[in-house]
Amino acid sequence: MDFSEDSEQQAIRSAIRSICTRFPDEYWAEADASHTFPWAFYQAMAQGGWLGVAIPAEYGGSGGGITAASVVLEEVAASGACMNGASAIHMSIFGMQPVVLHGDAELKARYLPKVATGDLHVAFGVTEPDAGLDTTAISTRAVRDGAGYRVTGRKVWTSKALESARVLLLARTTPLSECERRTDGLTLLLADLKDPAVAIRPIAKVGRNAVASCEVSYDGLYVPESDRVGQEGSGFRYLLDGLNAERVLIAAEAVGIGRAALRRAATYAGSRVVFGRPIGANQAVSFPLAEAHARLMAADLVVRQAAWLIDRQLPSGEQANTAKFLAAEAGFAAADAAVQVHGGFGYASEYHVERYWREARLLRIAPIPQEMVLNYLAEHALGLPRAY
């Protein structure tokens, strides 16, 4: 058993850190406060070739696996960019995986090279206001119209919709009442977001405001059959193919935020002098940080194990879900400890840990809440009856 990183992973970390040093905490604080997409950072990552790290080489990417992608996103988050930085590039790095795995050759050739170079932003449209996590209950419909479909419906939490030209959109092509299984009749479309039939409204939220999350309405949007991903009616299965990898990447981002928070907290605790000595000399201050460090180390080990399994196409559901659960908890605990160590200054924007805290909190509910992860583990790891 070898726990050392290979030379490729070390080179990735070094390259990402080099880029991120050009975008300090002040850059991200300003982008968050002004609700401005971090274009300079995005372009720097694109120019470095990192947006295509998981896209096959024949379509302009480097063909790396989930391990490589997770290292990229962890380092971005750990730089202090947190979720504003990770979310700006996450969809480009991995969001097109359903197209990579299930799109026809023409669809891949038309879109993947543009994603790899950063010329094409793609959003993800699955969640609906009334369906929530019950994806099979979505009401967005795609009805046959000649050589394509007419899409009508509404999605929420579509990140990067304002910047994106395309959206991977899940719609029901067969009414639920006519399906043998609830998961049948769902189709994945790579639809046009710049069409007049699409209306986009940003959702006001507590954090990660440099990357907008949007409500998107589709009023008869025409999508040609050539922009369909794979077979009609198989969209739900295509989504499932990428769930474990998604869990791992989110977990890596959570670990990264925790690292950023601990770095600032340890620096502050070592330099802030009260009652004649650094506050870090007090165990009431140092122990929470030491515990947060230990929990991040444990979470990171499970992230690495899950990524290793996925890259070798081995069963990884238990490990990927465990990684997401542990990393989200550890990342938030580290950010919370960092705020506490700073005392009143932890609530002040100039010290940045309040931003880390707001963004770390997101990962306990997105893209799947912790309770649903526990449902999965109870059923699939422990063999307990399904709870929903």
Steps between C-alpha positions, in 0.01 A plus 500: 500500500654828384375831642744724317388725215656426165700758308200594282283586800782699657545691175126576490505638853801717424351638179161581657664668799706711263188623321306558820769722653394760244150505652524577873218507754427863418420406139245243614351723768439772242351257247270360766390840629436640152341181363755504216603182320880448538584530132873563546537185710290295259709614205824425681384146570387461139833626365677249722295220346341403831136521388561197280675290763227232490403536132641233263813599310334449161263788587766743619531395863776325692298186573568499873286312747302597808814499712658769284178705492461474877855626556430802278178593680641437848793732434274770356279491809800486736646817349219701661289498183276246674171429319505820295815373331409132487149559366631731228680204341336189648239461226759543226731242656244229563149610409526372144568144614157378378594627153843335522346166597175497302503768230546403139823585317352805328370649827833448672695654212268800490513594868779334701795685339333835575447400865862389530630837375256697716316647203173330595333517841247228578254499791308209653121503517347219707349628826145636499317701766229237558700179446806569714708185538226286344647536152255254344216737596621792287232669290713665231382346172672453167236422236588375153482769231627385163872433517525621857319585823309789655597548862273660759569518872696660779829415671668642812858515628643504148850632573677710235183536292578868443842424350412176322400456138379142553334298774493126560127486551303205636143487374222244494431376146249235612236581763563327830160329483610323182832374634562150632756639746519849647853537365386439141402773255757760606724645228816708519529791255787742438274799453555862400480746792524813284170436322214753553289211632726484807466737798771508769467654846780491762397371844607717794707286738729517800832423333699394195365808329770535235331202334126553469246226559196557287138419439463423130167484316453327164202611294488284189877487447583304184783248535604307187543126531868547417539663845362200685747307716474130427167325469162650573369388837840403646594832656457388860746213452749739342484723807560207732822415318657820628362520854790334679756715322297811584499404868879465496560837334270678745679325785837617369371857490380469860843379610652796317281752681591338832869533416457869417314562826757319713786686335352838591392385847842362591672816377266719703524283811879510483523878468206635703630586848257529792597493870863506399516193275370372165147369529615183323685404818162441663363151452146639472622662179749244372301182563204586270748579222696181561179298495388668178838414346461135600150479355615656173782247476254214547256640245779552249601134525148389409492750211821352362371143541172578323676678214740206463207259471316713244808540283529121491128454428451309825190522724525825693153599623570443868837675489383795286200570722708459816756743359233759430351465848827510694659777292194726518490462878877542540518802270220680679639413845837647399338817369286531814805453722683768301219749561498414872877542534479847345234599752319816397738545209378168365175677421684774312535466125862620494622177661326285236411209729134604504498449122660158538234416761213603272635301209590191706142491631373454144669162464292345777188548286625495140499327264339254741425555871679299764179322596465348153860379515417326829192349337726355231751360748229354723342319205798401289779458757297371796218323319225689683155560345467792262377809683335688213 
